[in-house]
Amino acid sequence: MSVLAADAGGTNTRLALFEPGNAAPMHLETFASADHGSLDEMVTSFLAEHPASVLAACAGVAGPVRNGRTETVNLPWPVDVASLASTIGLDRVALLNDLEANAWGLASLGADDLATVLDGIPGAGGNRAVISAGTGLGQAGLYWDGTRHQVFATEGGHADFAARSDLEIDLYRFLAAELGHVSCERVVSGMGLVNIYRFLLHHDGAAAPGWLTDVVAAGGDEAAAISHHAVAGEDPSAVRALDIMVSVFGAQAGNLALTVMATGGVFIGGGIAPKILPWLRSGTFAEAFLAKGRFAELMSRIPVHVVLNDLTALIGAARRAERDLEGHAARG
């Protein structure tokens, strides 16, 4: 008897089978999202490889969920909950925003799954917030109802990018000329790092370096290459680009903390944060997070942690599926 969990992202989709109550998956597979035509197709392949009696299932997906369907933004295909349930052989399947799934997974994390960026008040209670930079920028909240945290999804990553300096104003104008609407996601994400780097080359009147043109010609990961050259200190523009992104990341994390009054902590998920942890701890992030004027003192009391466990969204999806099992059992 198993619970099926999915974490469907713009780059990769993970599928896992969990024993109810166990945070360690029994079987786990990773699929390249763009190489498959649907989540249903991957589930079919996964269950053929790992046959199981599935009691409940939940999928976290990168994008907003409405009426049992995703509205694709960063996913290469839509997800329909009725079709997915039929594929698995269940009456119903839970379908969540991917950050909602991440938020569900927080309660299952241990101390070793977190790296602290800002101490705040350790063990502080109240609402929590999750913000994750990867292919895009996801955000979710957890409000404290007096007994437990209740998870809710947001699409705050698509809210307007708020420039805070002359250089960021120039960055906004550069991106607005191309995109029209400039969201936070266009600056804080893998694509955001690429956008900032392109802007700096334009701003400085510099040509793209050979290492970047080689990556582009080979169809490689520009964001990963820029991040690598920044962390290694091999390219001054890459260093500046990462500095800017980390600063905007801190400001937006602070905005989210204020929006949901996250006195219980802000949790930074996604694939980027663990790779740039020293940068997040260098002071740039904290300075931007705390710079909220009259609310700076309040901000200083909010703990900020990086989530190191990259299975958090899968674990969260499994926990959400188990909640459905509990509800079914309670109804008899």
BELTA-V43987 format. One record per residue. N is the residue number from 0. RES is the residue in three letters. PHI is phi as a letter, one per 30 degrees, with the letter a starting at -180 (NA if undefined). NEAR is the number of other C-alpha atoms within 12 Angstrom. Layout:
n->(N | N)
res->(RES | RES)
phi->(PHI | PHI)
near->(NEAR | NEAR)
This chain:
n->(0 | 1 | 2 | 3 | 4 | 5 | 6 | 7 | 8 | 9 | 10 | 11 | 12 | 13 | 14 | 15 | 16 | 17 | 18 | 19 | 20 | 21 | 22 | 23 | 24 | 25 | 26 | 27 | 28 | 29 | 30 | 31 | 32 | 33 | 34 | 35 | 36 | 37 | 38 | 39 | 40 | 41 | 42 | 43 | 44 | 45 | 46 | 47 | 48 | 49 | 50 | 51 | 52 | 53 | 54 | 55 | 56 | 57 | 58 | 59 | 60 | 61 | 62 | 63 | 64 | 65 | 66 | 67 | 68 | 69 | 70 | 71 | 72 | 73 | 74 | 75 | 76 | 77 | 78 | 79 | 80 | 81 | 82 | 83 | 84 | 85 | 86 | 87 | 88 | 89 | 90 | 91 | 92 | 93 | 94 | 95 | 96 | 97 | 98 | 99 | 100 | 101 | 102 | 103 | 104 | 105 | 106 | 107 | 108 | 109 | 110 | 111 | 112 | 113 | 114 | 115 | 116 | 117 | 118 | 119 | 120 | 121 | 122 | 123 | 124 | 125 | 126 | 127 | 128 | 129 | 130 | 131 | 132 | 133 | 134 | 135 | 136 | 137 | 138 | 139 | 140 | 141 | 142 | 143 | 144 | 145 | 146 | 147 | 148 | 149 | 150 | 151 | 152 | 153 | 154 | 155 | 156 | 157 | 158 | 159 | 160 | 161 | 162 | 163 | 164 | 165 | 166 | 167 | 168 | 169 | 170 | 171 | 172 | 173 | 174 | 175 | 176 | 177 | 178 | 179 | 180 | 181 | 182 | 183 | 184 | 185 | 186 | 187 | 188 | 189 | 190 | 191 | 192 | 193 | 194 | 195 | 196 | 197 | 198 | 199 | 200 | 201 | 202 | 203 | 204 | 205 | 206 | 207 | 208 | 209 | 210 | 211 | 212 | 213 | 214 | 215 | 216 | 217 | 218 | 219 | 220 | 221 | 222 | 223 | 224 | 225 | 226 | 227 | 228 | 229 | 230 | 231 | 232 | 233 | 234 | 235 | 236 | 237 | 238 | 239 | 240 | 241 | 242 | 243 | 244 | 245 | 246 | 247 | 248 | 249 | 250 | 251 | 252 | 253 | 254 | 255 | 256 | 257 | 258 | 259 | 260 | 261 | 262 | 263 | 264 | 265 | 266 | 267 | 268 | 269 | 270 | 271 | 272 | 273 | 274 | 275 | 276 | 277 | 278 | 279 | 280 | 281 | 282 | 283 | 284 | 285 | 286 | 287 | 288 | 289 | 290 | 291 | 292 | 293 | 294 | 295 | 296 | 297 | 298 | 299 | 300 | 301 | 302 | 303 | 304 | 305 | 306 | 307 | 308 | 309 | 310 | 311 | 312 | 313 | 314 | 315 | 316 | 317 | 318 | 319 | 320 | 321 | 322 | 323 | 324 | 325 | 326 | 327 | 328 | 329 | 330 | 331)
res->(MET | SER | VAL | LEU | ALA | ALA | ASP | ALA | GLY | GLY | THR | ASN | THR | ARG | LEU | ALA | LEU | PHE | GLU | PRO | GLY | ASN | ALA | ALA | PRO | MET | HIS | LEU | GLU | THR | PHE | ALA | SER | ALA | ASP | HIS | GLY | SER | LEU | ASP | GLU | MET | VAL | THR | SER | PHE | LEU | ALA | GLU | HIS | PRO | ALA | SER | VAL | LEU | ALA | ALA | CYS | ALA | GLY | VAL | ALA | GLY | PRO | VAL | ARG | ASN | GLY | ARG | THR | GLU | THR | VAL | ASN | LEU | PRO | TRP | PRO | VAL | ASP | VAL | ALA | SER | LEU | ALA | SER | THR | ILE | GLY | LEU | ASP | ARG | VAL | ALA | LEU | LEU | ASN | ASP | LEU | GLU | ALA | ASN | ALA | TRP | GLY | LEU | ALA | SER | LEU | GLY | ALA | ASP | ASP | LEU | ALA | THR | VAL | LEU | ASP | GLY | ILE | PRO | GLY | ALA | GLY | GLY | ASN | ARG | ALA | VAL | ILE | SER | ALA | GLY | THR | GLY | LEU | GLY | GLN | ALA | GLY | LEU | TYR | TRP | ASP | GLY | THR | ARG | HIS | GLN | VAL | PHE | ALA | THR | GLU | GLY | GLY | HIS | ALA | ASP | PHE | ALA | ALA | ARG | SER | ASP | LEU | GLU | ILE | ASP | LEU | TYR | ARG | PHE | LEU | ALA | ALA | GLU | LEU | GLY | HIS | VAL | SER | CYS | GLU | ARG | VAL | VAL | SER | GLY | MET | GLY | LEU | VAL | ASN | ILE | TYR | ARG | PHE | LEU | LEU | HIS | HIS | ASP | GLY | ALA | ALA | ALA | PRO | GLY | TRP | LEU | THR | ASP | VAL | VAL | ALA | ALA | GLY | GLY | ASP | GLU | ALA | ALA | ALA | ILE | SER | HIS | HIS | ALA | VAL | ALA | GLY | GLU | ASP | PRO | SER | ALA | VAL | ARG | ALA | LEU | ASP | ILE | MET | VAL | SER | VAL | PHE | GLY | ALA | GLN | ALA | GLY | ASN | LEU | ALA | LEU | THR | VAL | MET | ALA | THR | GLY | GLY | VAL | PHE | ILE | GLY | GLY | GLY | ILE | ALA | PRO | LYS | ILE | LEU | PRO | TRP | LEU | ARG | SER | GLY | THR | PHE | ALA | GLU | ALA | PHE | LEU | ALA | LYS | GLY | ARG | PHE | ALA | GLU | LEU | MET | SER | ARG | ILE | PRO | VAL | HIS | VAL | VAL | LEU | ASN | ASP | LEU | THR | ALA | LEU | ILE | GLY | ALA | ALA | ARG | ARG | ALA | GLU | ARG | ASP | LEU | GLU | GLY | HIS | ALA | ALA | ARG | GLY)
phi->(NA | b | c | c | b | b | b | c | c | d | c | b | b | c | b | b | c | b | d | e | i | c | d | c | d | d | b | b | b | c | c | d | e | d | d | b | d | a | d | e | d | d | d | e | d | d | d | d | d | b | e | a | d | d | d | a | b | b | b | c | b | d | l | d | c | b | h | i | b | d | c | d | b | c | c | d | a | d | b | c | d | d | d | d | d | d | d | d | j | c | d | a | b | d | b | b | d | d | d | d | d | e | d | d | d | e | d | c | d | c | e | d | d | b | b | d | c | b | d | h | c | e | i | d | c | j | d | b | b | b | b | b | c | a | e | b | b | c | b | a | b | b | c | d | c | j | b | a | d | c | d | b | d | b | b | d | d | c | d | d | d | c | d | b | a | d | d | d | d | d | d | e | d | e | d | d | d | d | c | i | d | c | c | e | d | d | c | c | l | d | d | d | d | d | d | d | d | d | d | d | d | d | d | c | i | c | d | d | d | e | d | d | d | d | d | d | d | d | i | d | d | d | d | d | d | d | d | d | d | d | d | d | i | c | b | e | d | d | d | d | d | d | e | d | d | d | d | d | e | d | d | d | d | d | d | d | e | d | d | c | h | d | d | d | k | c | c | c | c | i | d | d | e | d | d | b | e | e | d | d | c | d | j | d | d | d | e | d | d | d | d | b | h | d | c | e | d | e | d | d | c | c | d | b | b | c | d | c | d | d | c | e | d | d | d | d | d | d | d | d | d | d | d | d | d | d | d | d | d | d | d | i)
near->(18 | 29 | 43 | 49 | 54 | 53 | 50 | 49 | 43 | 33 | 27 | 27 | 38 | 36 | 44 | 42 | 42 | 36 | 27 | 29 | 23 | 19 | 30 | 25 | 28 | 24 | 25 | 25 | 27 | 25 | 27 | 22 | 29 | 19 | 18 | 24 | 18 | 30 | 43 | 30 | 23 | 32 | 42 | 25 | 20 | 28 | 27 | 14 | 16 | 21 | 19 | 24 | 19 | 32 | 31 | 39 | 47 | 49 | 53 | 50 | 50 | 48 | 41 | 33 | 29 | 18 | 14 | 24 | 26 | 30 | 22 | 22 | 25 | 32 | 33 | 26 | 28 | 31 | 43 | 28 | 32 | 21 | 24 | 33 | 28 | 17 | 27 | 35 | 23 | 22 | 19 | 26 | 38 | 40 | 44 | 46 | 46 | 55 | 50 | 45 | 49 | 50 | 49 | 42 | 40 | 44 | 27 | 29 | 29 | 15 | 16 | 13 | 23 | 29 | 29 | 29 | 34 | 33 | 23 | 27 | 21 | 18 | 17 | 20 | 25 | 28 | 34 | 42 | 49 | 51 | 50 | 48 | 43 | 38 | 36 | 38 | 47 | 51 | 49 | 42 | 43 | 41 | 29 | 23 | 13 | 11 | 10 | 15 | 23 | 25 | 34 | 29 | 34 | 31 | 31 | 33 | 40 | 26 | 22 | 21 | 32 | 29 | 26 | 20 | 14 | 11 | 20 | 27 | 18 | 21 | 36 | 31 | 23 | 26 | 31 | 21 | 13 | 15 | 14 | 14 | 20 | 28 | 29 | 40 | 39 | 38 | 49 | 47 | 40 | 37 | 33 | 40 | 45 | 36 | 34 | 41 | 41 | 32 | 34 | 32 | 24 | 19 | 20 | 16 | 11 | 15 | 17 | 24 | 22 | 13 | 21 | 29 | 18 | 15 | 18 | 19 | 12 | 11 | 12 | 15 | 23 | 32 | 35 | 28 | 31 | 40 | 38 | 24 | 24 | 28 | 25 | 16 | 17 | 17 | 25 | 22 | 33 | 36 | 27 | 31 | 41 | 47 | 37 | 37 | 47 | 39 | 35 | 42 | 47 | 43 | 33 | 46 | 52 | 43 | 35 | 40 | 42 | 32 | 23 | 29 | 27 | 36 | 34 | 33 | 44 | 51 | 49 | 51 | 47 | 39 | 32 | 37 | 39 | 28 | 25 | 32 | 29 | 21 | 31 | 36 | 28 | 19 | 20 | 27 | 33 | 34 | 28 | 32 | 39 | 33 | 27 | 24 | 16 | 11 | 18 | 22 | 16 | 24 | 37 | 32 | 29 | 39 | 38 | 42 | 39 | 42 | 39 | 30 | 31 | 28 | 39 | 44 | 48 | 50 | 47 | 47 | 49 | 49 | 45 | 42 | 40 | 34 | 24 | 25 | 27 | 17 | 13 | 15 | 11 | 9 | 8 | 7)
